[in-house]
Amino acid sequence: MFVIYESYTIIVLTVLQYAQVNDAIQIATGRHVAIKLVYKEEHPTEREVMDYLSSEAFLKDKRNHCIPLLEVLRPLGDDNIKLEMFVMPYARPIETPPFDTVGEVVQCVRELLEVKSISLPWKCHG
């Protein structure tokens, strides 16, 4: 499946009916990327959070293990901007390759929780 957005052309590799994240190839660079579909009505602050965690200061913070936001696409003809598509570097599934030691599992959990120690300018609910 080809998806074309003005100066950005991608090939969507996987399209799952109910998936919010699909993998794709950015034609210009040949880079493997992930595209996350975000409906602004359901997640009104997700763009703000992604922009914050992808800012220059946070990309340099060693506690920030978040996947950075490369670009935001919007469907052509979506004047109300109800849907945004976050383009991010592709990351392999967390379970591949499988963990070999308990220490690897502990380190993974430590890194997943470490971002919570970063001071966020808003309250997280959940």
Rosetta blueprint (number, residue, H / E / L):
1 M L
2 F E
3 V E
4 I E
5 Y E
6 E L
7 S L
8 Y E
9 T E
10 I E
11 I E
12 V E
13 L L
14 T L
15 V L
16 L L
17 Q L
18 Y L
19 A L
20 Q L
21 V E
22 N E
23 D E
24 A E
25 I E
26 Q E
27 I L
28 A L
29 T L
30 G L
31 R E
32 H E
33 V E
34 A E
35 I E
36 K E
37 L E
38 V E
39 Y E
40 K L
41 E L
42 E L
43 H L
44 P L
45 T L
46 E H
47 R H
48 E H
49 V H
50 M H
51 D H
52 Y H
53 L H
54 S L
55 S L
56 E H
57 A H
58 F H
59 L H
60 K H
61 D L
62 K L
63 R L
64 N L
65 H L
66 C L
67 I L
68 P L
69 L L
70 L L
71 E E
72 V E
73 L E
74 R L
75 P L
76 L L
77 G L
78 D L
79 D L
80 N L
81 I L
82 K L
83 L E
84 E E
85 M E
86 F E
87 V E
88 M E
89 P E
90 Y L
91 A L
92 R L
93 P L
94 I L
95 E L
96 T L
97 P L
98 P L
99 F L
100 D L
101 T L
102 V H
103 G H
104 E H
105 V H
106 V H
107 Q H
108 C H
109 V H
110 R H
111 E H
112 L H
113 L H
114 E H
115 V H
116 K H
117 S H
118 I L
119 S L
120 L L
121 P L
122 W L
123 K L
124 C L
125 H L
126 G L
